[in-house]
C-alpha cells in the first residue's frame, strides 16, 4: 500500500514540475525582464493564456491515458475543445493587439 502512495506522490510531483513550473516560465521571464529592462510590462494577458494552454494540454494527456468508461472519455474529449478554442481565440486577439501596439510605436 505504501508503494502505491509513493507512486501517487511521485506522479503528483512530476506533474507539478513538468506542468506548473514549465507553464510559469513566461510569467517568471517577464517579471525578471521587467526588473532588468525598462519599458517591459510586468504582466501581460498572453503569459497567463500560455499557462492555461500548458495546463489544458496536461489535462488532455491525463484523460487520454485514463482507463475506465469509454463513454465518459468520449464526452470529455468533445467537451475539452470549447475552452481550448476560447483560449486560442483569446491568445490570437492578444497577439494581434500587441502587433498593433508595436506598429503604432514604430510609426511614432
C-alpha positions, -999 to 999 in steps of 0.1 A, spaced: 0 0 0 29 24 7 43 17 -28 10 29 -44 11 60 -21 47 69 -31 38 63 -68 10 88 -64 33 113 -48 58 108 -75 32 113 -102 19 145 -85 55 158 -81 62 151 -118 30 168 -128 39 198 -106 74 202 -120 66 194 -157 34 213 -159 31 241 -134 67 252 -132 72 250 -170 39 268 -175 50 296 -153 83 302 -172 68 330 -194 55 349 -164 88 344 -145 108 356 -175 86 387 -179 90 395 -142 127 392 -145 128 412 -177 108 440 -161 133 442 -134 163 444 -157 149 462 -188 130 495 -186 97 496 -205 88 459 -202 54 453 -188 53 433 -156 21 414 -165 6 405 -199 -25 385 -206 -7 363 -231 15 349 -204 -15 337 -184 -31 323 -215 1 303 -222 -1 289 -186 -37 279 -194 -25 261 -226 0 241 -207 -25 231 -180 -51 221 -206 -27 201 -226 -16 183 -194 -52 175 -186 -58 162 -221 -28 140 -218 -41 126 -185 -76 120 -200 -61 101 -229 -43 77 -206 -72 70 -182 -88 36 -181 -124 32 -174 -157 42 -190 -152 50 -227 -184 70 -230 -173 95 -203 -139 97 -220 -155 105 -254 -178 131 -239 -148 147 -221 -128 147 -253 -155 166 -271 -161 190 -242 -125 200 -238 -123 217 -271 -146 245 -261 -123 261 -235 -93 253 -257 -109 272 -286 -117 301 -263 -80 302 -253 -68 301 -289 -91 330 -298 -81 350 -267 -44 344 -274 -49 354 -310 -65 387 -300 -38 394 -275 -11 387 -301 -28 409 -327 -32 437 -302 5 435 -293 13 437 -330 -8 468 -335 9 484 -305 43 476 -319 34 490 -353 19 522 -336 51 526 -316 73 523 -347 53 549 -365 57 574 -337 
